[in-house]
Amino acid sequence: MFRTRRSVMLLVIAAAVLPACVLRGPMTQTFGFRPKAMRDGRTTPTEWGWASARLDTIARRDSAGGLLAWWGPVGSGVAPCAGALLLHGKGKNRAEMLAIGQALQGAGISVLIPDYRGYGGTEGTPTAAGVFDDARLAYRSLRERLNDSTLPMLVVGHSMGTALAARVTRDFQPTATVYMSPFSRISSLLRSQAGALGPRMFDTTVFAFNPAEDAVAGIGRRMVLVGGRDLLIKGSESDAFVAALPAVPVIRVPRATHEGLLTAPEAVSAVRDSLVTWAGCSTGGGRGLEH
């Protein structure tokens, strides 16, 4: 009797686990990245109320179409005090970073917001290696657009974008990096959302986003923002990321959801004010005197 029950239990477990193992590759691609296209991939920031920015393209060797991006340089005749690369999250597109982009541009910082391959209006299929490459490409493009190698470089990432921001920070060492709704490792994030079966359902060697490992290699200033009502990335996950970074300032916005963090006035102000200070921008916008 005992052996029979044990056999049945093993069959049930196998029936649940084996299909997940077989399907983990397709599931990782479909549900892991979950790219969100815009209704009109070539929509301009003006159509979203950002008249001082424009739709642009970042050339990419492996695609004739390149990366679509919103480019928000500071006003004509005004030298930027810094450049900021804004990296959106999983299942989103460049429009997600609109409020922060406008705030930074208004403070004298030129802003670049790319769509990775497969996101927004950019062609292609997302992969971990691919979106990491796209983030690095966008960083180099921003540096070239500034026409001044001495200007501070700033990076802001949200959710999955924190993993890209951490990799860019590790590779290029910008002046400052802001992590919004970060997580420590993809395996622990999946476990927090789906229990022990989570890592078995997704191929964490392919969907390899482990921002805490890269973030610790950054030497610039950094800050973390966390929404108190974030149901996608639990507080324990963001806390694990924070624990990996010594003495990193944390801004907690109690009423902000995962996506709402990007538009919460206190969060937008905290990002703008901190980056303006760390970049040495003058309070009136444009390039600070110390540069």
PyMOL commands that set and color helices and strands:
alter all, ss='L'
color gray80, all
select helices_A, chain A and resi 2-33+45-48+94-106+128-146+160-172+186-201+211-215+235-244+260-262+265-279
alter helices_A, ss='H'
color red, helices_A
select strands_A, chain A and resi 54-60+63-72+82-87+109-114+153-158+176-180+221-227+250-253
alter strands_A, ss='S'
color yellow, strands_A
deselect
rebuild
show_as cartoon
